[in-house]
Amino acid sequence: MAAISITAASVLQGADARVEQGIFGATITQGQVCYLDATTGKMKLADADGAAALKVARCIALNAGADGQPGTFLMSGDITIGGTLTAGLPYFLSPDTPGGIALIADVAVGDDYVQIGIAESATVLHVDIQNSGFTRAA
């Protein structure tokens, strides 16, 4: 399996979206999942099989940017993700693609379970990030 393929130009926040402003700490494309770097206060790409801090997903970027640039980040609510989803299925932080979103089948031994949201349709993801703190053991 692999992270869903996101068309950045198609990423749009829904009417119920809760957004926050922040600063990019790396080059990030809209639709990618981010965490807040506690040291720099900047948003960077989250990764389910990275170091502990990287596994704590916080939001999804709504615009692209590079280190030091301002950005808008979806904290919760609906997002047209710009990729093909399966309605009713939960989606998780990808362990294979930093900032990516994938199905649970991609979560392998040693990866953390970080649920990003549940697909409402083939294009809309209802984001409600759940950082479980659990790592797949077997």
N, C-alpha and C positions, 0 to 999 in steps of 0.2 A: 504494500500500500504506500501511499504518499500523501503529502499535504494537498489540500484542495488547491486547484489552480485559480488564483484570484486575478481578475482584470481590474487593475487599480483605478482606472477611469470610471468604473461602474460602482465603486464603493460610495454608498450614500447612507446617512443617518436617517432613522425613522422618526416619526412624529413624537414618539415617547422616549426618545433617546436622552440620556443624561450625559452631558459632555463637560469636560474640563480643559483648560488651557495648560500647556506645559512647554518644556524645552527638550528638543531632541538631543540625545547623547551619542547618536550614531546615525548613519544614513538609513532611513526607514521609509518604506513605501506604504501608502494607505492600504488598510486591510490587514496589516501585520500586528501581531499581539506584542504588547510591551510590558515591561516591569519598570518600577521606579528605582533607580540606583540611589541608595541611601547616602552614599558618599558625595556624589555630584549633584543630586536632586534632579537629574535628567532622565528622560525616558529612553530605554534601550530595549533591544529585542529579547523577549522571553524565550526560554528553551527548556523543555521538559526533561532533558537529560544533561543539563548543564550544572554549574555550581548551584548551591542552595538558593542564593538570592535570585538567580535567573528563573527559577521555577515558580516564583510568586508573581503570576500574571496579574496585571492591574487594569489594562484597557486595550482598545484597538485604535490604531492611528487612523484618523479621518482624512489626513492630507500627508503628502510626502515632505521630507525635509532632511537636512544634514545636521551634524553636530553643531549645537549652538543656536539653531534656528527655532522659532516658535512653532507650536503645533496645536492641533485640536484633537482630543482623544475621547472616544466613546467609552464611558464607564459601565453603562448598562442600557438595556432597551433594544429596540430593533435596529438592524443594519442590513441593507442590501449589500451583500458581501462581494459581489462581483465574481462569484464562482458557482458551480453546480452543487447543490446540497440534496439530501434525501429527507423530505418532510418527516418530522417525528423523531429523527435520530439525534442523539447528543453528539456534540463535537468537542474535541479536546485540543490542548496545546500540543503541537507536533514535537516529537522528540528528534525527528530527523531533519527538520527544517526550522532553524531559529525564526521565531515570529510567525510560524505557520500554524494552520488549523487543520486537524485531521480527525479521522474516526478512531474509536477506541481500539480497533484492531492494530493500530500503529504503536500503541503504548506497549513497550517490550520490558523485559526484566531489567530493573534498575532505573526505569523511567518513572516520573511522578504522574499521578492522575490529576490533571488540571482541566476541569470542565469549563469550556468557554461559553457554551450555550446550546440551545436546542433549535433545530431547523423548523421554522414555521411553514416553509414552502421550499421550492427548488432554488430560490434566490435570497430568501430572508432568514437571517439567523437572529433568534432572540438571545441577546447576550446577558448572562447572569454568571459572572466568573466565580467559580468555586475552587479555591486552592485547598485540596483535601489534605495535603501534608503526607499522603500515603504513597509509598513507592511500590511498584509491582515487584513482588518477590519471586514468583514462579509463573 
